[in-house]
Amino acid sequence: MVILRRVKYWWVLPLVPLILLSLPVNSLGESGTDSIIAAEGLSLSVDFGNGTIITFSDLNGSTVFDVTSDVLNIQTQWYGPLAYVRGIEGVVAKGQYGWQYWVNDEFASMAVNFYFLEDGDTVSWVFSSPNPETQQDPTLIPGVSIVSILGLGFITVLYIQTSRKLKQ
């Protein structure tokens, strides 16, 4: 209590934690893009899946969401603080088809409003099926057949050699 007697306004000390707790803090639910410096020299391309591709260059923005919404009419579905693009220029996701995006030719698996861009990045949107039908490689069947025949031949030769050694 000696310290409290020396401090003239000792009653203020218990209020300090309350004041600190009441200060606004940027939470995870807010994107906070106002404090982030926008990337420059960005490129954006959109493939509608029907042969129509549009491109934009020399764009600025901090997230994929910012850049896309600045130049295109998009429909967004929000899941809490996470944004999912359901439609671009009237082409809306339906059934197993939807919009996917890549940044610098790498598939991006996070919400568009949380993918922060760097100078010179390239964003590509593609309207496609999440499970595209894969075409079978025409060289696969002959290749598998040849390897199988050679493998069976090798096993047969080993069997014959082993049988002859056992008989002797």
N, C-alpha and C positions, 0 to 999 in steps of 0.2 A: 504494500500500500504506500510505500515511500514514493514510488514512481508516480502514482496517481495524485499524491499531494503536490508534487512539483509541477505537474501539468495543470494549467489553469482550466482548460476545457476538456477534462478527462471524460466527460459524458459523450464526446464526439467519437471516441474510439470504437464503441460498439456499433456505430452507424456506418463505419467505413466498409465492412463487408457487404452491408445491405446496399450501399451506393454502388459498389463495384458490380454486384450481381444484377443491378437494375440497368446497367449500361447495355445498349443494343449490341448484339453479336451476330455476325453473318452466319446463318445456319446452313446445314447441308441442303435444305430444301430450296434455298435461293441460289440461282445460278451465279450471281455476283459478276456478271459479264461487264458491268459498268466499270469495274476496277481493272479489267484485263485489257491489255493493249491488243488492238485488232491486228491480225496478220495481213500482209499485203501481197499483191501479185498472185492471187489465188485463181485457179481455173475450176470451172464447173461444167460437167456434161451430164445430159439426161438421155438415156436410151429407153424409149417407150415400149420396146419389145416388138414393135411392128415395122421396124425399119426406119422410124423417125428418130433422129438424134439431134438434139440442140446443144450448143456449147456457148459458154460465156468465159471471158478471160479478163484479167486485170481487176479482179474483185478484191474487196476488203471485208474482213469479218473475224470474229473471235471463235465462233463455233460453226459446225456444219449447219445447224439450225438457222443461225443468223445469215449465213451466206445464201442458203437455199431460199429462205423466206424473203430476202431482199430482192431477188430477181424473178421468183416464180410464185404462182398462186398455189399454196399447199394446204392440205387438210391434215390437221394434227390430232392425234388421240393422246391424251395425257393419262399416265398411270402414276398418280402422285406427282413427284417432281420430274418424272421421266417423260420425254416426248417421243412419240412414234409417228412417223410420217405415213399416213394412210393413202393420201392422194397427192398427185402433182398435176397441175393444169387439167383437172377434171378426170384424170385416169386414177381410179380408186381401187385399192386392194379388194379382191373378192376370192372366196374359196381358198385354193392353195397358192394363188398368185398374189404378189405384193411387191413393195418397194424395198430394195436393198441398196446399201451404199458402201463404196470403197474409198479409201483415202490413199493416194499414191500406190494404186494397184494392190492394196491389201484390204481384205474384208474387215469392216469395222463392226464389232459386236457390242457396241454400247449405244445408249440413247443419244440422239442427234444433238441434244442441248448440252451434253457433257463431253463431247468430243471437241477438244480445243485444237485449233489449227495453228500451223507455223507458216512463216513466209514461204511462198512458192508452192504450197501444197496443191494437189489436184484432187477434187472430189468428183466421184462418178456415181450417178444414180442409175439403177437398172430395174425395170419392171419385169420380174421373172418369177418362176415357180421355185419354192424352197427346195424341192426335190426334182430337179430337172431330169428328164429321161436321158439316160446315157446310151450312146451308140456303142455297140460291141465292136471291138477292134477286129477287123477281118483277118488279121494274121494270128489271132489268138488260137483258133481251133486247129489249124495245121501245126502250129508250134507245140501245142499241148499234145497232139497226136504223135508227133515226131519224138518228143521227149519221153512219152510213155512207152513207145515201141522200143526205143534205145534202152530205157531202164529195164524193161522186161527181158530184153536180149541179154543185158549184162547180168541180171539175176540168173537167167537160164545157164549162161556160161559158167558162172560161179558154182551153181548146183552140180553141173556135170563134172567140173574139175574136182569138187569136193567128193562126189560119189566115187570117182575113179581112185582117188587117194585112199578112201576107206576100204575099197575092195582089195587093194594090194597089201 
